Amino acid sequence: MQEARKRMRSDPKERPNAASAAMDAWEKAYTNQGRIWGGAPFPVENMPDAARVLEMGCGSGRLLAALAGKASECIGFDFSRTACRLSRQAVSDPGVTILTADACHIPIRPSCIDVVVAYHIVGHQTERDRTALCLEAARVLRKGGQLIFCDFSEKDFRAGRGQAIEDRTYLRGNGIITHYFTEEEIRSIPGPFRICSLATVSHPMVVSGKAFNRSELVATYTRL
């Protein structure tokens, strides 16, 4: 795994143009729109007692605020400085640390995290960076630690929309990349993980009076 990590963990400046442009698009979105996502936070259940939790890509802090009440220590990070500023405004818990960092280069020592939460971050990467991100999650998790994953399914109504840049990965007009996962991909993510649960969660999204199907894949893994 160490050699694979060395191959995949590249400098952000060396990333393909689409991935680099997408990072700029996220920063622009947070700067112009502020708290992009509303609604109730993703429910994270069965959190171990006294867990040290890491949220990858904490955005404006909506989920991080909920996690803070479940963990003994909570760390969130995002590469967007604007998102981190919004998170700090949203989360006042002294047990929460917010870092400006890249998911492919997490500034945390190995094997020190009990739970990693990856909520709608893995799917906003190219294939290369999805691999790097999963390997980083494995690196920081202790053996027996838990990875909680949620991202869009290939059955989502937006799958196929935008410019195809990789298999089931699309670049939309706002410059943001989205990959739509199959169940097989979720069962075989990179890294020393054993899948414990996998479910498809669907709900309607109403746009201009019409209902469309949002479909997500939610999985939990144990770090081997």
C-alpha positions as CSV (number, residue, x, y, z in Angstrom):
1,M,0.0,0.0,0.0
2,Q,2.9,2.4,0.8
3,E,4.2,2.2,-2.8
4,A,0.7,2.7,-4.2
5,R,0.3,5.8,-2.0
6,K,3.6,7.2,-3.3
7,R,2.4,6.8,-6.9
8,M,-1.0,8.4,-6.2
9,R,-0.2,11.2,-3.8
10,S,1.0,13.9,-6.2
11,D,1.3,17.6,-5.9
12,P,-2.0,19.4,-6.5
13,K,-0.2,21.5,-9.2
14,E,0.4,18.2,-11.2
15,R,-3.3,17.3,-11.3
16,P,-5.1,17.2,-14.6
17,N,-6.6,20.5,-15.7
18,A,-10.2,19.4,-15.0
19,A,-9.4,18.5,-11.4
20,S,-7.4,21.7,-10.8
21,A,-10.2,23.8,-12.4
22,A,-12.8,22.0,-10.2
23,M,-10.9,23.1,-7.0
24,D,-11.1,26.7,-8.3
25,A,-14.9,26.2,-9.0
26,W,-15.5,25.1,-5.4
27,E,-13.7,28.1,-4.0
28,K,-15.7,30.4,-6.2
29,A,-18.9,28.7,-5.2
30,Y,-18.3,29.2,-1.5
31,T,-17.1,32.7,-2.0
32,N,-20.2,33.7,-4.1
33,Q,-22.9,31.6,-2.4
34,G,-21.7,31.1,1.1
35,R,-23.4,28.1,2.7
36,I,-24.1,26.1,-0.5
37,W,-26.0,23.2,1.0
38,G,-29.1,23.4,3.3
39,G,-31.4,20.9,4.9
40,A,-30.7,18.4,7.6
41,P,-27.2,17.0,7.9
42,F,-26.4,13.4,6.9
43,P,-27.3,11.1,9.8
44,V,-24.2,9.4,11.2
45,E,-25.3,6.6,13.5
46,N,-23.6,4.1,15.8
47,M,-20.6,6.3,16.5
48,P,-18.1,4.6,18.8
49,D,-17.9,6.1,22.3
50,A,-15.1,8.6,22.8
51,A,-14.2,8.5,19.1
52,R,-11.7,10.8,17.4
53,V,-13.5,11.7,14.2
54,L,-12.3,13.2,10.9
55,E,-14.6,14.7,8.3
56,M,-13.0,14.9,4.8
57,G,-14.2,18.0,2.9
58,C,-16.2,19.7,5.7
59,G,-17.4,22.5,3.4
60,S,-19.4,25.1,5.4
61,G,-19.6,23.0,8.5
62,R,-23.2,21.7,8.4
63,L,-22.3,18.0,9.1
64,L,-19.2,18.9,11.2
65,A,-21.5,20.7,13.7
66,A,-23.6,17.5,14.1
67,L,-20.5,15.3,14.4
68,A,-19.1,17.5,17.1
69,G,-21.9,16.4,19.4
70,K,-21.2,12.7,18.9
71,A,-17.4,12.7,19.2
72,S,-14.8,13.3,21.9
73,E,-12.7,15.1,19.4
74,C,-13.6,16.2,15.9
75,I,-11.3,17.3,13.0
76,G,-12.6,18.8,9.8
77,F,-10.8,20.0,6.8
78,D,-11.4,21.5,3.4
79,F,-9.1,22.8,0.7
80,S,-11.3,25.9,0.3
81,R,-10.2,28.6,2.7
82,T,-13.6,30.2,2.3
83,A,-15.3,26.9,3.3
84,C,-13.0,26.7,6.4
85,R,-14.0,30.2,7.4
86,L,-17.7,29.3,7.1
87,S,-17.1,26.2,9.1
88,R,-15.4,28.1,11.9
89,Q,-18.4,30.4,12.0
90,A,-20.8,27.4,12.1
91,V,-19.0,25.3,14.7
92,S,-18.1,26.9,18.1
93,D,-17.4,23.6,19.9
94,P,-13.8,23.8,21.5
95,G,-13.4,20.1,20.7
96,V,-13.4,20.8,17.0
97,T,-10.3,21.6,14.9
98,I,-10.7,22.9,11.3
99,L,-7.8,22.7,8.9
100,T,-7.2,24.0,5.4
101,A,-5.9,20.9,3.6
102,D,-6.1,18.7,0.6
103,A,-7.8,15.3,0.9
104,C,-4.9,13.7,-1.0
105,H,-2.4,15.1,1.4
106,I,-3.9,15.1,4.9
107,P,-1.6,16.7,7.5
108,I,-2.4,14.1,10.2
109,R,-0.2,11.4,11.5
110,P,-1.0,7.7,10.6
111,S,-3.3,5.5,12.6
112,C,-4.7,8.1,14.9
113,I,-8.3,8.5,13.8
114,D,-11.2,6.2,14.9
115,V,-13.8,7.3,12.3
116,V,-13.4,9.0,8.9
117,V,-16.5,10.5,7.4
118,A,-16.4,11.0,3.6
119,Y,-19.7,12.7,2.7
120,H,-20.0,13.8,-0.9
121,I,-16.3,14.3,-1.4
122,V,-15.0,11.2,-3.0
123,G,-17.3,11.6,-6.0
124,H,-16.1,15.1,-6.7
125,Q,-12.6,13.8,-7.7
126,T,-11.1,12.3,-10.8
127,E,-10.3,8.6,-10.6
128,R,-6.7,9.3,-9.7
129,D,-7.6,11.5,-6.8
130,R,-10.4,9.1,-5.6
131,T,-7.7,6.5,-5.2
132,A,-5.4,8.9,-3.4
133,L,-8.2,10.0,-1.1
134,C,-9.1,6.4,-0.1
135,L,-5.5,5.6,0.6
136,E,-5.2,8.7,2.8
137,A,-8.3,7.7,4.7
138,A,-6.7,4.3,5.3
139,R,-3.4,5.8,6.4
140,V,-5.0,8.0,9.1
141,L,-7.4,5.4,10.4
142,R,-6.3,3.0,13.1
143,K,-6.8,-0.7,12.5
144,G,-10.4,-1.5,13.2
145,G,-11.4,2.1,12.6
146,Q,-14.5,3.0,10.6
147,L,-14.9,4.8,7.2
148,I,-18.4,6.2,6.6
149,F,-19.0,6.9,2.9
150,C,-21.9,8.6,1.0
151,D,-21.9,9.7,-2.6
152,F,-24.2,9.7,-5.7
153,S,-25.3,6.5,-7.4
154,E,-25.3,5.9,-11.1
155,K,-29.1,5.9,-10.7
156,D,-29.2,9.5,-9.7
157,F,-31.2,11.7,-12.1
158,R,-28.1,13.9,-12.9
159,A,-25.9,11.0,-13.9
160,G,-24.8,11.5,-17.5
161,R,-25.3,15.2,-17.5
162,G,-22.4,17.5,-18.4
163,Q,-19.2,16.8,-20.2
164,A,-17.9,13.2,-19.7
165,I,-14.2,13.4,-18.6
166,E,-13.9,9.8,-17.4
167,D,-16.2,6.8,-17.1
168,R,-19.3,8.0,-15.3
169,T,-17.5,11.2,-14.3
170,Y,-19.0,14.5,-15.6
171,L,-17.9,18.1,-15.6
172,R,-21.0,20.4,-15.2
173,G,-21.3,24.0,-16.3
174,N,-20.4,25.3,-12.9
175,G,-17.0,23.7,-13.2
176,I,-17.5,21.0,-10.6
177,I,-16.7,17.3,-11.2
178,T,-19.2,14.6,-10.1
179,H,-18.7,10.8,-10.4
180,Y,-21.7,8.5,-10.1
181,F,-20.8,5.2,-8.4
182,T,-21.9,1.7,-9.1
183,E,-22.4,-0.7,-6.2
184,E,-19.4,-2.7,-7.5
185,E,-17.1,0.3,-7.1
186,I,-18.3,0.8,-3.6
187,R,-17.6,-2.8,-2.7
188,S,-14.0,-2.6,-3.9
189,I,-12.7,0.8,-3.0
190,P,-8.9,1.2,-2.9
191,G,-7.1,0.4,0.3
192,P,-7.2,-2.1,3.2
193,F,-10.9,-2.0,3.9
194,R,-13.7,-4.5,4.5
195,I,-17.1,-3.4,3.6
196,C,-19.6,-3.8,6.5
197,S,-22.8,-2.3,5.0
198,L,-24.1,-0.9,1.7
199,A,-27.5,0.7,1.0
200,T,-29.1,2.8,-1.7
201,V,-30.9,5.8,-0.4
202,S,-33.3,7.6,-2.8
203,H,-35.5,10.6,-2.3
204,P,-37.3,13.0,-4.6
205,M,-35.9,16.4,-5.5
206,V,-38.4,18.9,-6.8
207,V,-37.1,21.3,-9.6
208,S,-39.6,23.7,-11.2
209,G,-42.5,21.7,-9.9
210,K,-41.2,18.4,-11.2
211,A,-39.9,15.6,-9.0
212,F,-36.6,13.9,-9.9
213,N,-34.9,11.0,-8.2
214,R,-31.8,11.6,-6.1
215,S,-30.0,8.4,-5.4
216,E,-27.0,7.9,-3.0
217,L,-24.9,5.0,-2.0
218,V,-24.2,4.9,1.7
219,A,-21.5,2.4,3.0
220,T,-19.5,1.7,6.1
221,Y,-16.1,0.0,6.1
222,T,-13.6,-1.3,8.6
223,R,-9.9,-0.5,8.3
224,L,-8.0,-3.9,8.2
